Amino acid sequence: MGKTILIVEDEQNIVDILSFNLSREGYDTLEAYDGNTGLQLALEQNPDLILLDLMLPGMNGFDVCRKIREAGSAVPILMLTAREEEADKVLGLELGADDYITKPFAMRELLARVKANIRRVSMAPAQPPQPGSEPGKRLDLGRVVVDLEGATVYKDGRALELTQREYDLICFLASQPGKVFSREALMEHVWNYEGYVGDVRAVDVAVRRLREKIEDDPASPKFILTKRGMGYLFGGQQN
């Protein structure tokens, strides 16, 4: 069965171009030209990925994204924006968007991001949390335990409510504690963007959100550390 992409965009020519190119890649598409319809289709049709414009009639993309996440959906959301303001892009990520792409965009880049996000979701484990997993199927990191079989992270024995992206991020860093990874490397390995050379602010936002959930004091992190000028690393045992 083909994957379905929901396009929420009020400019007909952009919708036509996106629909045509996605169809050529084997995707089915749904189209919405305003925020309210986009939200309705997102919740009713359960698409595999959403391309979401920020500036929409009826309900803007920020509110659509927020309501989708509040409904408990983890569908990948790529925001389409003509805006250059950093605050808008960061806000979209903070509300739960997986990434953004700025208009005008190269179709090859957009298709690569669509494929990467759908592949990431298809690779995600679907098992319910199983805190009693075998030692070989978990990472014991002092106060933090990553249950690889149950796809759950525990801190001091308490399960953390992480998004798929946050879980993927801590799994990758914690699997090699003490090793520093650049933002570009994390985009490649966690976001699955091969040879990524674009905007890496999505990494910083994901790290900040993860720290808010896992650190005793997010302003003074002990688990997810920053190596200035280099990148991020997992700090190792914190007893």
Protein Blocks (a to p, Z undefined) as FASTA:
>chain_A
ZZddddddfbfklmmmmmmmmmmnopacdddfbfklmmmmmmmnopabdcddfbdghiaf
klmmmmmmmnopabdcddddfbfbfklmmmmmmnopabdcdddddfklmmmmmmmmmmmm
mmpcfbdcdfkbcfklcccehjaccdfklopaceehiacdddfklmmmmmmmmmmghiac
dfklmmmmmnopghiabdfklmmmmmmmmmmmmpmblmlcfklccdehkbccdebjaZZ
